[in-house]
Amino acid sequence: MTAKIYQPAKTAMSSGVAKTQTWLLEFLPEKPRVKDPLTGWNGAAETQTQVRLRFETLDAAKEYARQHGIAARVVTPTKRKMYKKSYSNNFSYTRVGQWTH
């Protein structure tokens, strides 16, 4: 049984980072998915891939995997660059320089 531990990325629909602070342990499929001949949907014979465990810290997720004998791979997140510019700075009272179109 193998798993990956990672921090989820923010959703593309919002700029918030509310659900990106926790770490997830997600099991990887051991068998390939099969296509159902009647409906055409993809299915799997195992249910472990439906399990996603949340942890507050990376160390807690690693410790859980170690205690339960799960071979886990850690995917380190890439941090976003923070820009000091924003649209609201165009209308700031302390703006340096002229505001023109």
C-alpha positions in Angstrom: 0.0 0.0 0.0 1.5 3.3 -1.1 0.4 6.9 -0.5 1.4 10.4 -1.2 1.5 13.2 1.3 0.9 16.7 0.0 -0.6 20.1 0.7 -3.5 20.9 -1.7 -3.2 23.9 -4.0 -5.7 26.7 -3.9 -8.8 26.4 -6.1 -8.8 28.2 -9.4 -12.1 29.8 -8.6 -10.9 31.9 -5.7 -7.8 33.7 -4.4 -8.3 32.4 -0.9 -5.9 29.8 0.7 -8.3 28.5 3.4 -8.0 24.8 2.6 -4.3 24.8 1.7 -2.9 24.8 5.2 -3.5 21.2 6.0 -1.6 18.1 4.8 -3.4 15.3 3.0 -2.5 11.6 2.9 -4.0 10.0 -0.2 -3.6 6.4 -1.2 -2.4 5.6 -4.7 -4.1 2.9 -6.8 -2.4 -0.4 -6.9 -4.4 -1.9 -9.8 -5.3 -0.1 -13.0 -8.8 1.3 -13.5 -11.2 -0.6 -15.7 -13.9 0.8 -17.9 -17.4 -0.5 -17.2 -18.8 -2.0 -20.4 -22.4 -0.9 -19.7 -22.0 2.7 -18.6 -18.5 3.5 -19.9 -17.5 4.8 -16.5 -14.0 4.2 -15.0 -14.0 2.0 -11.9 -11.6 0.4 -9.6 -11.8 -2.8 -7.5 -10.2 -1.1 -4.5 -11.7 1.4 -2.2 -8.5 2.8 -0.7 -8.2 5.4 -3.4 -11.3 7.1 -2.0 -9.7 7.7 1.4 -8.1 11.1 2.0 -6.8 11.8 5.5 -6.2 15.3 6.8 -3.4 16.3 9.2 -2.4 19.6 10.7 1.4 19.1 10.2 3.7 17.2 7.8 5.2 15.4 10.8 1.9 14.1 11.9 1.1 12.7 8.5 4.6 11.0 8.3 4.2 9.5 11.7 0.7 8.1 10.8 2.2 6.5 7.7 5.1 5.1 9.6 2.9 3.6 12.4 0.6 1.9 9.9 3.3 0.6 7.6 2.3 2.8 4.7 5.1 3.6 2.2 4.5 7.4 1.7 6.0 9.8 -0.7 6.1 13.5 0.3 5.3 16.1 -2.4 6.7 19.4 -1.3 4.5 22.4 -2.2 5.8 25.3 -4.3 5.2 28.6 -2.7 3.5 31.4 -4.6 5.4 34.7 -5.2 3.8 37.5 -3.2 3.6 40.8 -5.2 3.3 44.1 -3.4 1.3 45.6 -6.3 -2.4 45.5 -6.3 -5.2 47.2 -8.2 -6.2 49.3 -5.2 -2.8 50.9 -5.2 -3.8 52.8 -8.4 -6.3 54.8 -6.3 -4.2 55.3 -3.2 -3.9 58.7 -1.6 -0.2 58.1 -1.0 0.5 57.2 -4.6 3.8 58.4 -5.9 3.6 59.7 -9.5 0.8 60.7 -11.7 -2.2 58.6 -12.4 -3.0 58.6 -16.1 -4.6 56.3 -18.7 
